[in-house]
Amino acid sequence: MKEYWRENSLVNPNELEFGTHPYVCVTGDTHADMDWMKLNMQRFPEQKTMTRNDVLIIAGDFGGIWSGRNDDGSESRSDDYFLKFYEMRHFTTLFIDGNHENFSALASYPVVEYAGAKCHQIRPHVYHVMRGEVLHIAGHRIWCMGGAESNDKDRRIPYKSWWPEEIPTEEEWRHAEKMLLKERPDIIITHEAPYKVYEAFNMYGYHPNPVSERFDRIFGMIRRNEIPVMTWYFGHHHKDRVAEIDGIRFRCLFQKIEAARCLNPEYYRLPDGTLTAELNWGEDVGAERWWNDSLKF
């Protein structure tokens, strides 16, 4: 099946059908070039055979758009360098915003639709998924919600190294909650996590903030409305940890890259027609090749 999608990789992202992506990876903060070493070929060799139909989703603090625009409206030299790195990858890069982003510059990019979600198109194969939007990828419905509170904002310079837009507006929250109830996602990707997750991860010393408290409320909405969320990915805390709370697998990512389970079994049907039972969700890639070798990933 992988060979089929490679042969059909020239797809207009605005015409993607539900489930046209066979492979989804998620990782944590990259902070421009500070923490992008996890994406090199040695640590993430799977990318050698990935295509533009495969996606890597960064759970906030992308940081590749930081220096802002020049006076003539062009991108800064450093931002152009970072973005060229991602555009040169074999896969398509998606990211949600964290708290360490230049929101003024981010808002200057055109809004398009990608895999059913409103996004800022940064490069032909690099997209920022806007808050509250839902991606339809590989049979998944992936609810994305950026934003987090900086605990060092008192030491930063407004609109130079810190932007108040890091905290979602009430309008953004309402849109996100509406989409959550409408789309009933099975995967969530955020930058911050519900505050109740802190204790499960033994993250003592952290205090509730407007974003983590709102995610507590959203976690309650998920349980009350029986929304079939399997995994909630998030970044922000620079840790690689996992815990299960009320049937939802919470996965904090930083240096790890994880493959999301593909819900469409046709993606993993072998040439003899049998399905591969070995494939499972929630395994790290870039650390061990967990898939069935017969799939030739």
Summary of the structure (lengths in Angstrom):
residues: 297
radius of gyration: 18.4
end to end distance: 9.8
largest distance: 61.2
contacts: 965
relative contact order: 0.15
helix: 27%
strand: 23%
